[in-house]
């Protein structure tokens, strides 16, 4: 796949969203369902409250 095509752009956009350590851990932890913020923090050792605030998905309205 060439990263200069539309498909490649989609892959780059996805990696921009989940390309860091904490985002991937948060996604993996939430794969089985919703968790409260404090529970999510307990499930991911070493993550700070600030990092979760920045990286965790926002509730949909």
C-alpha positions in Angstrom: 0.0 0.0 0.0 1.3 3.4 -0.9 1.0 5.9 1.8 0.4 8.7 -0.8 -3.0 7.2 -1.8 -6.3 7.8 0.0 -6.0 4.5 1.8 -2.5 5.5 2.9 -3.8 8.8 4.2 -6.4 6.9 6.2 -3.7 4.7 7.7 -1.6 7.7 8.6 -4.6 9.4 10.2 -5.4 6.3 12.3 -1.8 6.1 13.5 -1.8 9.7 14.4 -4.8 9.0 16.8 -3.5 5.7 18.3 0.2 5.9 17.7 1.3 6.5 21.3 1.7 4.1 24.2 -1.2 5.2 26.3 -3.8 5.4 23.6 -3.2 1.8 22.6 -3.4 0.6 26.2 -6.6 2.5 26.8 -8.2 1.1 23.6 -7.1 -2.5 24.6 -8.5 -2.0 28.1 -11.8 -0.7 26.8 -12.3 -3.4 24.1 -14.6 -5.4 26.4 -16.8 -2.4 27.3 -17.1 0.9 29.1 -15.3 1.6 32.4 -15.5 4.5 34.7 -12.5 6.8 34.7 -11.2 5.6 38.1 -11.6 1.9 37.1 -9.7 2.6 33.9 -6.9 4.2 35.9 -6.7 1.1 38.1 -6.5 -1.2 35.1 -3.6 0.6 33.5 -0.6 0.6 35.8 1.6 3.7 35.6 -0.9 6.0 33.7 -1.4 9.3 35.4 -4.7 11.1 35.8 -3.5 13.8 33.5 -2.6 11.4 30.7 -5.9 9.6 31.0 -7.7 13.0 30.8 -5.8 13.9 27.7 -6.0 10.5 25.9 -9.2 8.8 27.1 -12.2 9.0 24.7 -14.8 11.6 25.5 -18.3 10.5 26.2 -20.7 10.9 23.3 -23.7 13.2 23.7 
